[in-house]
Amino acid sequence: MISGTKTEKSDNTHRPLGAFCIIVSFAALWIARDYDTGTVISMGPGFFPKAISIGLVVLGALILFIAGRDLGPTEDDDRAQPTIGARLRIIGCITASIVAFGAALGPLGLPIATFVMVSIASLGHSGSKFPTVLVTAVVLALFATVLFAWLLGLQIPVLPQVFQ
């Protein structure tokens, strides 16, 4: 398809993701097939896995339906492919952030552990800016604390062990 003088290329990266979502959701539905679903008021052990699986089927179908139409036209020179070193840095930072969260949750509490996790994960992106990372980490730490500790009432330490 020609638009002006630039040639639009089709983006096929959505196909494996959409198919993966649908395949995983059907596998989860098959695994949970014998679980009692119950009702919305009296949920059984199969309600949540089946509801999430159905949502994942819908998400996979949407990904296949949208088919990269939300992306603008691209050229080969617009975006360079990440190098092996950049990919390893991303994987390492994300893995380190998860490990740090798990290690920090007990002694430091949910807000600080979340802040640390976001800060370490941000190191994986070469274009991270300190003010943006700081605001994101604070907002996510507050959101996680309000949602998980207060609204859902999960038994997650909020304060560091020193203050308990």
C-alpha positions as CSV (number, residue, x, y, z in Angstrom):
1,M,0.0,0.0,0.0
2,I,1.5,3.4,-1.0
3,S,0.7,6.5,1.0
4,G,2.4,9.5,-0.5
5,T,6.0,8.7,-1.1
6,K,6.5,6.3,1.9
7,T,5.8,2.6,1.6
8,E,3.8,1.2,4.5
9,K,4.9,-2.2,5.7
10,S,2.6,-4.6,7.5
11,D,3.4,-5.4,11.1
12,N,3.0,-9.1,11.7
13,T,4.3,-9.1,15.3
14,H,0.7,-9.3,16.6
15,R,0.0,-12.7,15.2
16,P,2.2,-14.8,17.5
17,L,1.0,-12.8,20.6
18,G,-2.7,-13.1,19.7
19,A,-2.3,-16.8,19.0
20,F,-0.3,-17.4,22.2
21,C,-3.0,-15.7,24.3
22,I,-5.7,-17.8,22.7
23,I,-3.8,-21.1,23.0
24,V,-2.9,-20.4,26.7
25,S,-6.4,-19.5,27.5
26,F,-7.8,-22.7,25.9
27,A,-5.2,-24.7,27.8
28,A,-6.3,-23.1,31.1
29,L,-9.9,-23.7,30.3
30,W,-9.2,-27.3,29.6
31,I,-7.2,-27.7,32.9
32,A,-10.1,-26.0,34.9
33,R,-12.8,-27.9,33.1
34,D,-13.7,-30.1,36.2
35,Y,-13.6,-27.2,38.7
36,D,-16.9,-26.1,40.0
37,T,-17.6,-22.6,38.6
38,G,-20.3,-21.6,41.0
39,T,-22.1,-18.2,40.6
40,V,-21.0,-14.6,40.8
41,I,-22.3,-14.4,44.4
42,S,-21.0,-17.9,45.4
43,M,-17.8,-18.4,43.4
44,G,-16.4,-21.8,43.1
45,P,-12.7,-22.7,42.7
46,G,-13.1,-22.7,38.9
47,F,-14.7,-19.3,38.6
48,F,-11.6,-17.1,38.5
49,P,-9.5,-19.3,36.2
50,K,-12.3,-19.7,33.8
51,A,-13.2,-15.9,33.8
52,I,-9.5,-15.0,33.3
53,S,-9.2,-17.5,30.5
54,I,-12.3,-16.1,28.7
55,G,-10.9,-12.7,29.1
56,L,-7.6,-13.9,27.6
57,V,-9.4,-15.3,24.6
58,V,-11.1,-12.0,24.1
59,L,-7.8,-10.2,24.4
60,G,-6.1,-12.6,21.9
61,A,-9.0,-12.1,19.5
62,L,-8.7,-8.3,19.8
63,I,-4.9,-8.4,19.2
64,L,-5.5,-10.4,16.0
65,F,-8.4,-8.2,15.0
66,I,-6.6,-4.9,15.5
67,A,-3.7,-6.4,13.7
68,G,-1.2,-3.6,14.2
69,R,-3.5,-1.0,12.8
70,D,-2.8,1.1,15.9
71,L,0.8,1.5,14.7
72,G,1.8,4.2,12.2
73,P,3.8,3.5,9.1
74,T,7.3,2.5,9.7
75,E,10.5,2.3,7.7
76,D,13.5,0.1,8.4
77,D,15.6,3.0,9.6
78,D,13.0,4.4,12.0
79,R,13.7,2.0,14.8
80,A,16.9,0.0,15.3
81,Q,16.7,-3.5,16.6
82,P,18.1,-3.9,20.2
83,T,21.5,-5.5,20.4
84,I,22.2,-8.7,22.3
85,G,23.7,-6.6,25.1
86,A,20.6,-4.4,25.4
87,R,18.3,-7.4,25.4
88,L,20.4,-9.0,28.2
89,R,20.3,-5.8,30.2
90,I,16.5,-5.7,29.9
91,I,16.1,-9.3,30.9
92,G,18.7,-8.9,33.8
93,C,17.0,-5.7,35.1
94,I,13.5,-7.2,35.1
95,T,14.7,-10.4,36.7
96,A,16.7,-8.5,39.3
97,S,13.7,-6.3,40.1
98,I,11.5,-9.3,40.7
99,V,14.2,-10.9,43.0
100,A,14.7,-7.6,44.8
101,F,11.0,-7.3,45.4
102,G,10.8,-10.7,46.8
103,A,13.8,-10.1,49.1
104,A,12.6,-6.7,50.2
105,L,9.0,-7.3,50.8
106,G,9.3,-8.9,54.3
107,P,11.9,-6.6,55.8
108,L,11.0,-3.4,54.1
109,G,7.3,-3.6,53.4
110,L,5.2,-3.3,50.3
111,P,5.6,0.4,49.4
112,I,9.4,0.3,49.7
113,A,9.7,-3.0,47.9
114,T,7.5,-1.8,45.1
115,F,9.6,1.4,44.8
116,V,12.8,-0.6,44.6
117,M,11.3,-3.0,42.1
118,V,10.2,-0.2,39.7
119,S,13.5,1.6,40.1
120,I,15.6,-1.5,39.2
121,A,13.3,-2.4,36.3
122,S,13.7,1.1,34.9
123,L,17.4,0.5,34.5
124,G,16.5,-1.9,31.6
125,H,15.4,1.0,29.5
126,S,18.2,3.2,28.2
127,G,15.9,6.2,27.8
128,S,14.7,6.3,31.4
129,K,14.6,9.7,33.0
130,F,15.0,10.1,36.8
131,P,12.0,12.3,37.4
132,T,9.7,9.9,35.4
133,V,11.0,6.9,37.2
134,L,10.7,8.6,40.6
135,V,7.0,9.6,40.0
136,T,6.2,6.2,38.5
137,A,7.7,4.3,41.4
138,V,6.0,6.4,44.0
139,V,2.6,6.2,42.3
140,L,2.9,2.4,41.8
141,A,4.0,1.9,45.4
142,L,1.0,3.9,46.7
143,F,-1.4,2.1,44.3
144,A,-0.1,-1.3,45.3
145,T,-0.3,-0.5,49.0
146,V,-3.9,0.8,48.8
147,L,-5.1,-2.0,46.5
148,F,-3.4,-5.0,48.1
149,A,-3.0,-4.1,51.7
150,W,-6.1,-2.0,52.4
151,L,-8.8,-2.7,49.8
152,L,-8.2,-6.4,49.4
153,G,-6.9,-6.9,52.9
154,L,-4.1,-9.2,52.0
155,Q,-1.6,-10.0,54.8
156,I,1.3,-8.1,53.3
157,P,3.6,-6.1,55.5
158,V,3.2,-2.4,54.8
159,L,5.7,-1.0,57.3
160,P,9.4,-2.0,57.5
161,Q,10.1,-4.6,60.2
162,V,11.9,-1.9,62.3
163,F,8.6,-0.1,62.8
164,Q,6.4,-3.2,63.5
